[in-house]
């Protein structure tokens, strides 16, 4: 039988005829000779049928290679499976693997994709804050690692280093950012598993206590006495008083434009894009608050921004005011920062720009203003869904009176006087 098997010479010299014909090599392998060319076939029996399986054209597939393919197919048949089905399944898997490799992402390229597709559109700062965090603590170490290789230990390596710096709240935030990025990747099947899964806040920064710090009136008087020697710019001092008098967020005042201030009507409109809840907010300026904005205008050299940035074409960094306040509460000076350390330390402990907003709201309550009015002054929507749907009154008269009462009290304190403010008739909604 061996003499009947094909040879390379027989295969190469087999001449085409008017009709196709087969040359047997044995064990189900055939060379098919057609008028248009030659190819290999493998015939086998399975389930009462005798299918024919193509093994490729000659000379692309040599006689030796055809015999190896036929042997592989015979092994599959011997196990009771169809080699053509097995071949198609393998092809599908190979195509999937090729597609996965073509779409393979490093942590850096995944972050860039997330930034472009989601963060840049969904966040007011276009993802600038998260970008700074990743560029500082994630990308230098794991930026070039393929995302499917990231494991929990790698995530914890990043977060443990952050935790060592003592910034536990930031560590919690960074965990949340990483989780959001890998969830973005999971939805798009860029990764099969989320390496942040199972990591809890207790493993990172721990539970965050709600901050309740407010400045007492004695501390405000102390602040009045210390501000002249604090080294704070006059514009920063005016901003401090403006935050107290309007109960605004620090990001709202640093992003404010002069066209938002109406000195004639004594109002400031906080734009929707600057408000945390995305809802435009009207602030009535008390005489005291108006004085602070007037001081800022008198000092201003920019026609657009109350607090222009260094480049002049944008507002200042929203964290700049807080950095100035914090520097003056430190015990030691940081390199390249203010030398006026310790000048604004208060008896109640460290305070922040946001604590000024909370202090203003607390003072309103102590001065007899209703909680629902205070909520409106703070631009808090609050309440249950049904109440928000049906109770849309803006309480403009009450808000104006509330800001006026707060302004009167702050005016007394700013002059170094601690007296009782007598409230007038508080207007009620019609």
Buried (B, 14 or more C-beta within 10 A) or exposed (E): EEEEBBEEEEBEEBEEEEEBEEBEBEBBBBBBBEEEEBBBBBBBEBEEEEBEBBBEEBEEBBBEBBBEBBEBBBEBBEEEBBBBEBBEEEEEEEEEEEEEEEEEBBBBBBBBBBBEEBBBEEEBEEBBBBBEBBEEBBBEEBBEBBBBEBEBEBBBEBBEEBBEEEBBEBBBBBBBBBBBBBBBBBEBEBBEEBBBEEBEBEBBBBEEEEEEBBBBBEBBBBBBEBBEEBBBEEBBBBBBBBBBBBBBBBBBBBBBBBEBBEEEEBBBBBBEEBBEEEEEBBBBBBEBBBBBBBBBEEEBEBEEBBBBBEEEEEBBBBBBBBBBBBBBBBEEEEEEBBEBBBBBBBEBEEBBBBBBBBBBBBBBEEBEBBEBBBBBBBBBEEEEEEEEEEEEEEBEBBBBBBBBBBBBBBBBBBEEEEEEBEEEEBBEEE
